[in-house]
Amino acid sequence: MYMGHLAVGLGARRFAPAPPLAALAAATIAPDLGDAVLGIAGMHHSWHVTHTAPAAACWAIAVGLVGAIAYGRRDALVLAALAATHVPLDYLTSRLGVLPSGPIVGLGLYATPAADLALEGVVIVAGWWLYRGTLDPARRTRWPVIAMLVVLLAFQATWDAIV
C-alpha cells in the first residue's frame, strides 16, 4: 500500500484533531521510514525488522509513546493505531512474513496493478472523505481540498503504472 497509508492518516484526523497532518502521516508510514533508515545504514532486506506482526506492535508502541509525550493519551492511541495498521494494510497489497521466519502471507495485489489501484483508490477516497468532514463546511469544496484527493489518486495511479 502506498498512498492508501497516507489516506488512512488523513481519515484519522476525525479521531485525533490535535496532531498535525504530518504526524498522522508519519505514524501511518513509520515502518517504511524505519525501513528507509535501515537501508541507508546498509541493512538491505530489513522487512523482517520493520514489516512483520511483531515489528508492527513495536512500531505502534514507539509511535504511541512519542504521541503521548507530544499530544496526550487519546491522540497517542490514535497514532499508535495508525502505526499498527501499516503492516496489515501491506498484507493486502504485498506478500510479507507474519514473523521474521515466515509464513509469507498477503494478496500480492502489486502483481495486478489495476486491482491495487482499485483497492487503494477506495482507501484514498474514504480517508479523504473522512478528513474533508473535519473541515469547516465553507472549506470543504475549496481547490486545495479537492487537489489533495486528485494528487493522492494521481500518485497512486502513476505508481501502479510504473511498477
Stockholm file with secondary structure:
# STOCKHOLM 1.0

chainA/1-163         MYMGHLAVGLGARRFAPAPPLAALAAATIAPDLGDAVLGIAGMHHSWHVTHTAPAAACWAIAVGLVGAIAYGRRDALVLAALAATHVPLDYLTSRLGVLPSGPIVGLGLYATPAADLALEGVVIVAGWWLYRGTLDPARRTRWPVIAMLVVLLAFQATWDAIV
#=GR chainA/1-163 SS CCHHHHHHHHHGGGTCCSSCHHHHHHHHTHHHHHHHHHHHTTCCSCHHHHSSHHHHHHHHHHHHHHHHHHHCHHHHHHHHHHHHHHHHHHHHHSCEESSTTCCEECCCGGGSHHHHHHHHHHHHHHHHHHHHTTSCTTTTTSHHHHHHHHHHHHHHHHHHHHC
#=GC SS_cons         CCHHHHHHHHHGGGTCCSSCHHHHHHHHTHHHHHHHHHHHTTCCSCHHHHSSHHHHHHHHHHHHHHHHHHHCHHHHHHHHHHHHHHHHHHHHHSCEESSTTCCEECCCGGGSHHHHHHHHHHHHHHHHHHHHTTSCTTTTTSHHHHHHHHHHHHHHHHHHHHC
//
